[in-house]
Amino acid sequence: MAVKREDIINHSEPNRAVYESYPDWLKQRLEWLQDMKLGFMMHWAPYSQWDCLESWSICPEPWTRTDEMESWTSRNKDLKKFTEDYFALNTTFNPVKFDPDAWAALAQECGFKYVNFTTKHHDGFCLWDTKTTDYKITGKDCPFHANPRANVVKEVWDAFRKRGFAVECYFSKSDWHCPWYWLKDRPVEDRNPNYEPSEHPEIWNKFKEFVHAQIDELMSTMGPVDVLWLDGGQVRPPWQVIDMDDIVAKARVSQPGLIVADRTVAGVNENIITPEQEVPDSPLGVPWEANMTLSKCWKYIPAEEYKPAALVVKNMLETISKGGNFLLNVAPKPDGTFPEDAVRRLKEIGAWITANGEGIYGTREIAPYGEGNVRYTSKGNTVYAFVLPDEHGNLPKAVTLSLRPKAGTPITPIGSATPVAYTEMPGGCVVTLPEGVKSLALGMKYTTQYI
């Protein structure tokens, strides 16, 4: 049964009944993850050398390639040639400036609390020293294989753990390089296997064993992992069955307390909902995490434009005010460094996070979540109200808050002991903002009478 792209939504509908069925230990772990709020994500592999989409460009679905891609047009839009050359990118991938300690230091400086790293994307290239395939960073065909830091996944996770980060393991269940997913002697039509798994169980079982072995390696040989973050949502029952219950049970033997995100599949193994490049209109009522990009793409693209810091902060507050975590993707260059423009943007955002972290970390949603240009978070009986600037970066002179403070208590900017003036009115209060303040979003705090 083929699955069209439009049939794979970016996230599943939340199911509160499934969440309530979780054991207490898992609910506690999810609360712990929700407290962190901010995650740092990286898509990185040999595809960083080209101007194409990560993995997707070799998929025959027509949306995956455009005439703006020199890597595509220079090969006369010949998909066979393009795919052959794409799969050979491992032979030129040599990120000699790869420094995971520098990555972790940057993420820490900018206020992130956990890391999500692509161990393997849909193209099947493995960034760890797997025994399941030679298509890997430590494979003899890859010039980086002899580097002391060639076991990239372990190097990245170790560097981030040393700085107190939790670890999310991104892993694609689909694998377009694996000979048991896309058979070499048959045409490929889309992202799915180019055969019917139920008609060829002997082939599909080999693929299933391959997936189990790779996940087992990641869970049992790389140190503590907090979240198994599975992509490739078309790999799901009833047509692509890989026995997720068994995968999760085995993974939790090696990683007690493991949270699982079997993205877009729904059910007991999607412990967190992960909307992609969007924020839901309202809280989901279950743990969730928005994953968004700093630029337009998930991977590095030369001369890429990065989103304004104010827009990233707005997306962050839209997410956190509705109870979600915010996972921001920043793509390294082929040499293993981050683009200078990306670093500047990250540090601008990070300075704001550092100043306003009290209203971010450990908070939860509180109705009405947002109104006008104000977004709310809460912690105990403290409310944090963030005022967003207009499209020109200007803050208003005053805002109306329907969540009024407890009688006789002050409203103060986060990080300041100097109260702001406010006037009670039916249904809330009007706050006069400090003059001359420039901010990506002005955070204020007060004790509320509503909790």
NUMAR-670654 format. One line per field, with one value per residue (C-alpha): z, x, y. Coordinates in pm, 1 decimal, always signed. Example, Ala and Ser with C-alpha at 12.3 -4.5 7.8 and 13.67 -1.06 7.14 Angstrom:
# residues 2
zz: +780.0  +714.0
xx: +1230.0  +1367.0
yy: -450.0  -106.0
***
This chain:
# residues 451
zz: +0.0  -117.2  +100.5  -67.9  +82.3  +154.5  +360.8  +605.0  +832.4  +1028.4  +1360.2  +1508.2  +1673.2  +2049.2  +2242.9  +2610.7  +2686.1  +2559.7  +2775.0  +3082.4  +3024.0  +3065.5  +3382.4  +3645.2  +3570.2  +3208.1  +3304.3  +3542.4  +3268.2  +3033.8  +3299.5  +3330.6  +2955.2  +2948.9  +3214.4  +2983.1  +2715.3  +2468.4  +2243.1  +1993.9  +1675.2  +1395.5  +1052.2  +922.9  +685.1  +344.1  +189.2  +347.7  +51.0  -198.6  -245.9  -239.4  +21.1  +279.7  +160.3  -4.7  -332.0  -424.2  -366.1  -699.5  -563.0  -784.3  -505.9  -386.9  -665.4  -823.5  -1106.9  -848.2  -741.8  -933.6  -821.1  -1006.3  -1319.7  -1376.7  -1410.4  -1674.1  -1429.3  -1465.8  -1144.0  -1195.3  -1232.1  -951.4  -714.3  -800.4  -732.7  -417.4  -271.5  -349.0  -139.7  +144.5  -56.1  -28.2  +318.5  +534.1  +813.3  +952.8  +1158.7  +1340.8  +1707.7  +1917.4  +2224.0  +2036.0  +1927.7  +2285.3  +2418.6  +2168.7  +2249.6  +2622.8  +2583.7  +2396.8  +2667.9  +2518.7  +2755.6  +2533.9  +2198.7  +1906.8  +1652.5  +1325.7  +1367.3  +1031.5  +790.6  +521.7  +285.3  +520.1  +590.9  +948.2  +1161.0  +1405.5  +1379.9  +1299.2  +1221.4  +1001.3  +689.3  +531.6  +437.7  +742.9  +864.5  +972.4  +640.8  +444.3  +153.0  +372.6  +407.3  +764.3  +876.4  +1027.8  +1225.8  +1606.0  +1620.5  +1336.9  +1560.6  +1535.3  +1724.7  +2033.3  +2012.5  +1988.6  +2265.5  +2498.5  +2444.9  +2517.0  +2816.1  +2973.3  +2977.2  +3136.2  +2820.8  +2779.2  +2455.2  +2186.5  +1928.8  +1583.6  +1372.5  +1043.3  +1025.3  +646.3  +471.5  +97.8  +78.0  +234.9  -32.3  +153.9  +143.0  -210.7  -409.4  -663.8  -948.6  -934.9  -1010.2  -715.2  -720.1  -385.6  -27.0  +36.1  -34.2  -405.5  -327.0  -114.7  +222.9  +283.8  -49.8  +18.7  +393.7  +353.7  +221.6  +465.1  +760.8  +660.6  +663.2  +996.8  +1149.1  +1005.2  +1176.2  +1507.1  +1498.8  +1429.2  +1705.0  +1944.6  +1869.6  +1937.4  +2257.8  +2399.8  +2298.6  +2309.8  +2672.4  +2822.9  +2582.0  +2700.1  +2391.0  +2090.1  +1822.8  +1522.4  +1181.0  +860.9  +952.6  +652.6  +825.1  +1022.6  +1047.2  +869.3  +555.8  +698.0  +1028.1  +1213.9  +1557.2  +1740.7  +2073.2  +2059.3  +1958.8  +2248.9  +2502.3  +2403.8  +2400.3  +2753.0  +2879.2  +2780.8  +2853.0  +3152.0  +3151.5  +2773.7  +2614.3  +2258.9  +1981.0  +1698.7  +1494.1  +1319.6  +1392.6  +1704.7  +1974.0  +2286.5  +2130.1  +2041.2  +2390.4  +2261.2  +1964.8  +1732.6  +1497.7  +1228.0  +1123.1  +1283.6  +1617.7  +1690.7  +1741.0  +2098.4  +2361.6  +2272.2  +2621.0  +2601.9  +2595.7  +2266.2  +2098.6  +1795.9  +1571.4  +1358.0  +1156.6  +1207.6  +828.2  +562.4  +531.9  +766.7  +616.6  +538.7  +215.7  +99.4  +120.0  +329.1  +491.8  +861.5  +1026.8  +1223.1  +1592.4  +1679.4  +1465.1  +1628.9  +1975.7  +1872.0  +1752.4  +2076.4  +2287.2  +2074.4  +2148.9  +2517.3  +2596.8  +2472.6  +2683.8  +2419.7  +2400.4  +2130.1  +1923.7  +1698.2  +1408.3  +1308.5  +1032.8  +1036.0  +722.2  +543.1  +729.4  +1067.8  +1167.0  +1193.0  +946.3  +1095.4  +1024.3  +1209.0  +1509.2  +1523.7  +1509.2  +1773.5  +2010.1  +1964.6  +2051.7  +2331.1  +2496.4  +2511.5  +2651.8  +2920.0  +3030.8  +3026.5  +3117.7  +3442.0  +3235.1  +3002.5  +3189.5  +3406.1  +3305.4  +3196.6  +2994.3  +3149.5  +2978.6  +2775.8  +2663.8  +2449.0  +2356.4  +2110.9  +2127.0  +2474.3  +2542.7  +2889.5  +3079.8  +3445.9  +3729.1  +4052.2  +4116.5  +3915.3  +3570.3  +3303.6  +3035.3  +2724.7  +2506.4  +2139.4  +1931.8  +1607.6  +1263.4  +1297.7  +1628.9  +1838.4  +2166.8  +2244.3  +2511.1  +2699.5  +2695.6  +2843.3  +3048.7  +3120.0  +3375.6  +3639.6  +3931.9  +4284.5  +4456.0  +4588.2  +4420.1  +4167.5  +3805.5  +3732.9  +3421.5  +3441.9  +3598.6  +3752.3  +4093.3  +3964.4  +3925.3  +3618.5  +3646.7  +3586.3  +3618.4  +3714.4  +3473.3  +3423.2  +3294.5  +3356.6  +3382.3  +3158.0  +3199.4  +3103.7  +2963.9  +3046.5  +2794.9  +2569.4  +2619.3  +2319.4  +2331.1  +2107.4  +2354.9  +2688.4  +2974.4  +3290.9  +3600.8  +3875.1  +4121.9  +3995.2  +4173.9  +3927.3  +4046.0
xx: +0.0  +173.2  +155.5  +142.3  +322.6  -5.3  -113.1  +175.6  +88.1  +349.8  +220.0  -38.9  -358.9  -297.1  -462.3  -508.0  -633.4  -304.4  -108.6  -314.5  -235.5  +138.5  +305.3  +395.5  +767.8  +707.2  +480.7  +751.5  +1012.9  +790.5  +748.3  +1127.4  +1166.2  +897.1  +1084.3  +1386.2  +1183.2  +1465.3  +1637.4  +1923.0  +1887.0  +2136.7  +2088.7  +2434.3  +2578.8  +2752.9  +2448.3  +2577.5  +2818.2  +2536.5  +2262.0  +1990.6  +1735.9  +1865.9  +1790.6  +1464.7  +1625.6  +1692.5  +1326.6  +1136.7  +848.9  +860.9  +844.3  +1193.5  +1395.1  +1376.4  +1548.0  +1719.7  +1933.5  +2261.0  +2336.3  +2020.3  +2033.4  +2406.1  +2322.8  +2060.5  +1784.5  +1881.9  +1761.0  +1966.8  +2289.2  +2190.0  +2121.7  +2448.2  +2646.3  +2448.8  +2522.1  +2891.4  +2907.3  +3051.1  +3376.1  +3435.3  +3294.5  +3587.3  +3477.4  +3825.5  +3707.4  +3444.8  +3464.8  +3176.5  +3300.9  +3260.4  +2910.6  +2811.2  +2965.9  +2767.4  +2441.5  +2502.0  +2587.2  +2260.2  +2047.7  +1956.5  +1911.7  +1902.5  +2043.4  +1880.8  +2131.8  +2065.1  +2236.0  +2094.1  +1860.2  +1648.2  +1945.0  +2091.2  +2431.2  +2530.9  +2722.4  +2840.7  +3065.8  +2791.1  +2853.2  +2542.4  +2669.4  +2981.6  +2783.8  +2902.8  +3133.2  +3389.7  +3369.3  +3692.5  +3539.6  +3491.1  +3810.5  +3713.7  +3711.4  +4061.3  +4003.2  +4012.4  +3664.9  +3519.7  +3261.8  +3064.4  +2747.3  +2938.6  +3163.0  +2864.4  +2665.2  +2965.6  +3048.2  +2693.5  +2650.9  +2964.7  +2777.8  +2466.8  +2257.6  +1997.2  +2018.6  +1756.7  +1855.6  +1718.4  +1694.2  +1513.5  +1325.9  +1323.2  +1656.0  +1684.9  +2039.2  +1949.6  +1910.8  +1609.4  +1408.3  +1465.3  +1550.0  +1824.7  +1653.0  +1320.7  +1219.6  +1153.5  +831.4  +819.3  +946.5  +808.9  +963.7  +951.8  +789.0  +497.9  +639.8  +355.5  +429.1  +802.3  +832.7  +1177.9  +1310.3  +1115.3  +1233.5  +1593.4  +1513.1  +1337.9  +1638.8  +1862.1  +1659.8  +1650.9  +2027.9  +2101.1  +1874.5  +2019.5  +2370.5  +2267.3  +2089.3  +2349.2  +2692.0  +2675.7  +2603.2  +2283.6  +2004.7  +1691.5  +1469.0  +1453.8  +1324.9  +1210.7  +1145.0  +1022.7  +654.8  +550.4  +713.4  +405.9  +144.3  -30.9  +190.4  +542.7  +554.3  +887.5  +758.9  +793.5  +682.8  +977.4  +1219.8  +1106.4  +1115.8  +1473.1  +1581.1  +1450.3  +1658.3  +1966.7  +1809.2  +1571.6  +1352.6  +1368.3  +1108.5  +1005.7  +875.6  +756.7  +669.4  +330.4  +240.4  +24.6  -24.8  +166.8  +510.5  +457.3  +516.2  +558.6  +385.3  +628.4  +469.2  +712.9  +763.9  +436.4  +277.1  -72.0  -351.0  -405.7  -239.1  -241.0  -316.3  -25.1  +354.7  +468.4  +767.9  +770.4  +1072.2  +1164.7  +1461.4  +1677.7  +1688.3  +1446.0  +1613.6  +1703.6  +2051.7  +2327.2  +2278.7  +2542.8  +2426.3  +2128.9  +1919.1  +1845.1  +1520.7  +1519.7  +1587.6  +1253.5  +1068.6  +1250.7  +1170.4  +808.4  +786.3  +951.1  +697.7  +404.9  +521.6  +603.7  +289.4  +88.7  +283.6  +526.5  +902.5  +1090.5  +1348.3  +1555.8  +1751.4  +2085.3  +2282.7  +2665.0  +2873.0  +3054.3  +3375.8  +3208.2  +3173.2  +2861.6  +2807.3  +2907.8  +2564.4  +2399.0  +2627.2  +2552.8  +2180.3  +2203.3  +2393.3  +2137.2  +1861.3  +2069.2  +2124.9  +1747.5  +1699.3  +1961.9  +1783.8  +1436.0  +1500.9  +1304.0  +986.4  +1088.8  +1241.2  +1011.9  +701.0  +361.3  +75.7  -195.3  -518.0  -569.9  -211.4  -192.1  -390.2  -297.7  +78.3  +109.2  +205.6  +176.5  +363.0  +331.4  +526.1  +338.1  +132.0  +367.4  +264.9  +509.6  +370.4  +584.4  +507.7  +598.8  +721.1  +552.0  +693.8  +926.7  +1068.1  +882.4  +713.7  +376.4  +344.7  +88.6  -74.9  -390.3  -358.7  -669.5  -468.3  -459.0  -215.1  -320.0  -448.9  -173.1  +113.1  +355.5  +432.9  +805.9  +1015.0  +1202.6  +1540.6  +1434.4  +1298.7  +1145.6  +767.9  +583.9  +268.1  -65.6  -428.5  -709.1  -1000.3  -1298.3  -1165.2  -798.3  -546.9  -361.0  +18.1  +230.7  +558.6  +897.6  +1013.2  +1310.0  +1326.5  +1445.8  +1376.4  +1294.2  +1006.3  +963.6  +912.1  +724.0  +633.2  +372.8  +171.8  -173.2  -499.0  -610.5  -389.1
yy: +0.0  +316.4  +624.0  +961.0  +1258.0  +1434.5  +1134.9  +1181.4  +1471.1  +1658.5  +1538.5  +1305.8  +1408.0  +1405.7  +1127.5  +1207.0  +855.9  +708.7  +953.0  +865.7  +497.6  +555.5  +428.2  +686.9  +665.0  +765.1  +1054.1  +1176.0  +1152.9  +1350.6  +1620.0  +1631.2  +1676.3  +1944.2  +2141.5  +2179.5  +2356.9  +2430.4  +2176.8  +2216.5  +2009.4  +1940.4  +1781.6  +1692.7  +1432.9  +1415.4  +1587.5  +1912.1  +1934.7  +1994.2  +2250.6  +1984.1  +1880.3  +1637.2  +1280.3  +1379.9  +1483.8  +1119.3  +1029.5  +1022.4  +1229.1  +1540.4  +1802.0  +1701.1  +1872.2  +2217.4  +2402.0  +2623.6  +2325.6  +2333.6  +1979.6  +1872.8  +2086.7  +2025.7  +1656.4  +1733.8  +1644.0  +1280.9  +1119.0  +804.1  +1003.7  +1238.9  +948.7  +771.4  +1087.7  +1163.2  +821.0  +879.4  +1197.5  +990.8  +962.4  +1338.4  +1404.3  +1510.3  +1747.8  +1809.4  +2109.5  +1902.1  +2002.3  +1869.2  +2056.7  +2384.5  +2279.1  +2200.9  +2521.4  +2729.6  +2552.0  +2596.5  +2965.6  +3014.4  +2854.3  +2516.0  +2221.2  +1910.7  +1803.0  +1619.8  +1486.3  +1302.8  +966.3  +853.8  +1031.0  +865.3  +826.9  +565.5  +723.1  +637.0  +885.5  +620.9  +316.2  +68.5  -297.6  -318.7  -138.5  +11.2  +322.3  +511.4  +784.1  +523.2  +335.7  +308.5  +502.9  +809.9  +1018.4  +1109.4  +745.7  +754.6  +1074.3  +1023.1  +1176.8  +967.5  +797.7  +1120.1  +1029.2  +922.0  +1227.4  +1462.3  +1297.9  +1279.9  +1648.3  +1759.7  +1528.6  +1679.7  +2011.3  +1864.2  +1821.4  +1551.1  +1351.2  +1288.8  +1026.5  +1112.0  +795.2  +737.0  +407.5  +428.0  +370.0  +433.9  +298.0  -35.9  -308.9  -449.4  -125.9  -3.8  -317.2  -254.6  -440.6  -252.6  +105.1  +333.8  +534.7  +713.3  +705.3  +357.1  +16.4  -64.7  -396.9  -511.1  -624.0  -868.8  -1040.6  -1067.8  -1133.4  -1285.1  -951.2  -737.2  -943.8  -870.2  -500.5  -531.1  -709.6  -436.4  -161.4  -349.4  -401.5  -34.3  +93.8  -162.3  -33.3  +323.9  +233.0  -7.0  +127.4  +508.1  +592.0  +738.7  +835.1  +1013.0  +1017.5  +783.7  +1023.5  +818.2  +970.3  +806.3  +802.2  +592.4  +295.0  +202.0  -69.2  -222.3  -215.0  -158.8  -344.0  -336.7  -447.1  -118.0  -266.3  -504.5  -226.5  -9.5  -294.8  -385.0  -20.8  +31.1  -259.5  -57.9  +281.0  +266.0  +574.7  +611.2  +840.1  +743.9  +965.4  +737.8  +1043.0  +1074.5  +711.4  +762.8  +503.5  +408.0  +458.6  +823.4  +958.8  +1314.5  +1478.5  +1658.1  +1914.3  +2021.1  +2384.4  +2484.8  +2565.7  +2431.0  +2682.4  +2566.6  +2345.9  +1975.7  +1846.6  +1600.6  +1648.7  +1796.1  +1954.0  +2185.7  +2131.0  +2430.9  +2556.5  +2863.8  +2898.6  +2778.2  +2438.3  +2155.1  +2116.4  +2362.9  +2558.2  +2809.0  +3171.5  +3065.3  +3336.1  +3296.6  +3394.6  +3719.1  +3665.4  +3826.9  +3571.3  +3280.1  +3417.2  +3467.4  +3105.6  +2995.8  +3185.9  +3067.2  +2712.7  +2745.3  +2944.5  +2645.1  +2398.3  +2273.1  +2237.4  +2427.2  +2235.1  +2462.3  +2310.2  +2464.5  +2290.7  +2265.0  +2319.9  +2033.7  +2113.8  +2069.3  +2434.3  +2648.5  +2934.7  +3268.9  +3419.0  +3131.3  +3178.0  +3550.9  +3483.6  +3212.0  +3439.1  +3715.2  +3470.6  +3320.2  +3659.6  +3704.1  +3351.6  +3415.7  +3731.9  +3576.3  +3212.3  +3240.8  +3268.0  +2982.0  +2686.3  +2476.9  +2669.6  +2544.4  +2686.7  +2900.3  +3012.7  +3224.7  +3138.3  +3448.0  +3755.8  +4027.4  +4063.4  +3903.1  +3539.4  +3384.0  +3114.8  +3016.6  +2858.5  +2792.0  +3105.3  +3325.4  +3440.2  +3554.8  +3785.8  +3836.2  +4135.6  +4085.5  +4379.9  +4481.7  +4406.7  +4704.7  +4584.9  +4841.6  +4758.9  +4921.3  +5188.7  +4981.1  +4637.0  +4491.4  +4171.9  +3966.2  +3768.1  +4039.5  +4031.1  +3948.1  +4260.4  +4478.9  +4290.5  +4440.7  +4361.3  +4375.4  +4315.2  +3984.9  +4053.2  +4385.5  +4482.0  +4806.1  +4770.6  +4895.3  +5098.9  +4931.8  +5027.1  +4790.6  +4769.2  +4535.5  +4203.3  +4272.8  +4552.4  +4794.0  +4792.3  +5091.7  +4959.8  +5111.7  +5371.2  +5316.3  +4940.2  +4738.9  +4366.8  +4071.8  +4030.4  +4208.2  +3964.5  +4061.8  +3862.0  +3886.0  +3684.8  +3605.0  +3553.2  +3284.2  +2995.9
***
